[in-house]
Amino acid sequence: MSTNTFALSEPEVTADDLLVLDDPHFGPNTVAVVTGAASGIGQTTAVALAANGLSVVGADIDEDGLGETVDLADELDAPGTIHPVLTDLTDDEDVESMIDTAADHGELRYVANIAGMQHIASIPEFPMEKYDLLLDIMLRAPFLTAKLSMPHIRDTDDGVGAIGNMSSVHGHYATQDKPAYITAKHGLNGLTRSIAAEGEGTLRGFSVSVGYVLTPLMVNQIEDTAEERGISKQAVVEDVMLGQARTKEMMTPVEVANLFVFGFSGHGKHLNGGDLLWDGGYTTTYE
C-alpha cells in the first residue's frame, strides 16, 4: 500500500459483508439485546443479528443514532426487526426497562454488551468522575445486564443462550494512559468467566477481543494524530496503531459483528468462558 493511495473512510456495510447462519434459534421469536447500538460495532452487530432473523433490542443513549441503525437494517433488507430503546446504562431503572422490553418481544436468549467509552490520562492525573463513569458503563452495566437477563435465558424451553462481552487487546495487557479502560476490560473478562461458571453449559459467556477497528470515531482519531505528529495517516495506522500487530490492516465493525453472530450460534457451543482474540497477532507476537 503506497502512501499516495492510502485513504480512510467510514466503512459501508453491504448485505454480502454479513455472516448469516442457519441456526434453530435464529428467528423472529428469539430476542437479542445489543448495547451501544447507535454507532460503530454496536450498530453493526444489531444489524448483523437482524440479518439473521432475530428480534433485536438496540439500546443506546443516542436516539438519532438508533434511528440510523433501524434505517441501515431496512436498507439491507434484514428479515429481523430492530426495536430501538433509549437507555442510559448508568441508570439501573433504564437497564431494567431494557431487559423487560426485550422479554416482551419474545424469548430473550442473547446479550451483546458492546457500549464503551475511552478517556486518556495517566493514573495520577485521571479524573475520578471519568473513572466512575467509564466503569459504570463498561463493567457495572454489563454485570447488571447479565444479572437481569440470565433468569430469562434460563426460562426458555432449553435454557440455551449466551452473553457476549466486548473486550479488547487491552483486556490482555496494559499500555500507558488508559488505566480505567484496561481495568474495565480485565474485569469484563472475569465477568465472562463467571457467567460461564454459573451457566450450566447451555447459558454461555464469551468475550470478543480485537485491536483497532475502523469506526467513524477512529477515522477522526487517525486524522487528528496525523496532524498532531506531522506524519501521514498511513504511518499513524501502520506504525502508531498497528506497529505491534502482524496484520497491517484495521478491522471493520462488520468483521467484529460477525464474531458475535458466530459466538451466539450453535457453532459456538464450545465457546464458554473463552475469548475470540481477533487481533492480527497483536498480543501473541513481539519483536
Disulfide bonds with the S-S distance in Angstrom:
none
